[in-house]
Amino acid sequence: GGHFYMVHRPMRLPEILTKLCAAGLEPKRMRLVYPYADKEPNMVLLDCVRGGAPELRVEPPLIVYEKDGTYTPELKQIYYE
């Protein structure tokens, strides 16, 4: 099956997972995005497959900013490399 990618708010995650499964889209990878390491996540990234078997891999968190407000090394790599 094809892939479906989604970026959404984590507070809606239970509803999102229910709706995806009802639509025949099986979440395969999930990653929470945190603005700062000491804050709550403000985004969830999902990779889903149509008709896939149930198996979800939770990826390590993605932190956007260092304490001083600069991008983390991972974000710099994503944006600039």
RABEL-V342868 format. One record per residue. N is the residue number from 1. RES is the residue in one small letter. PHI is phi in whole degrees, -180 to 180 (none if undefined). Layout:
n=N res=RES phi=PHI
n=N res=RES phi=PHI
This chain:
n=1 res=g phi=none
n=2 res=g phi=-81
n=3 res=h phi=-96
n=4 res=f phi=-130
n=5 res=y phi=-110
n=6 res=m phi=-142
n=7 res=v phi=-120
n=8 res=h phi=-151
n=9 res=r phi=-85
n=10 res=p phi=-65
n=11 res=m phi=-65
n=12 res=r phi=-98
n=13 res=l phi=-56
n=14 res=p phi=-58
n=15 res=e phi=-65
n=16 res=i phi=-60
n=17 res=l phi=-62
n=18 res=t phi=-62
n=19 res=k phi=-67
n=20 res=l phi=-61
n=21 res=c phi=-63
n=22 res=a phi=-64
n=23 res=a phi=-89
n=24 res=g phi=81
n=25 res=l phi=-107
n=26 res=e phi=-98
n=27 res=p phi=-63
n=28 res=k phi=-111
n=29 res=r phi=-136
n=30 res=m phi=-138
n=31 res=r phi=-141
n=32 res=l phi=-88
n=33 res=v phi=-111
n=34 res=y phi=-111
n=35 res=p phi=-63
n=36 res=y phi=-136
n=37 res=a phi=-58
n=38 res=d phi=-98
n=39 res=k phi=-109
n=40 res=e phi=-75
n=41 res=p phi=-65
n=42 res=n phi=-118
n=43 res=m phi=-148
n=44 res=v phi=-128
n=45 res=l phi=-105
n=46 res=l phi=-126
n=47 res=d phi=-119
n=48 res=c phi=-121
n=49 res=v phi=-126
n=50 res=r phi=-68
n=51 res=g phi=71
n=52 res=g phi=-76
n=53 res=a phi=-75
n=54 res=p phi=-66
n=55 res=e phi=-169
n=56 res=l phi=-112
n=57 res=r phi=-105
n=58 res=v phi=-92
n=59 res=e phi=-79
n=60 res=p phi=-60
n=61 res=p phi=-63
n=62 res=l phi=-105
n=63 res=i phi=-100
n=64 res=v phi=-83
n=65 res=y phi=-119
n=66 res=e phi=-76
n=67 res=k phi=-58
n=68 res=d phi=-84
n=69 res=g phi=91
n=70 res=t phi=-86
n=71 res=y phi=-64
n=72 res=t phi=-70
n=73 res=p phi=-54
n=74 res=e phi=-65
n=75 res=l phi=-66
n=76 res=k phi=-59
n=77 res=q phi=-64
n=78 res=i phi=-63
n=79 res=y phi=-79
n=80 res=y phi=-115
n=81 res=e phi=-116
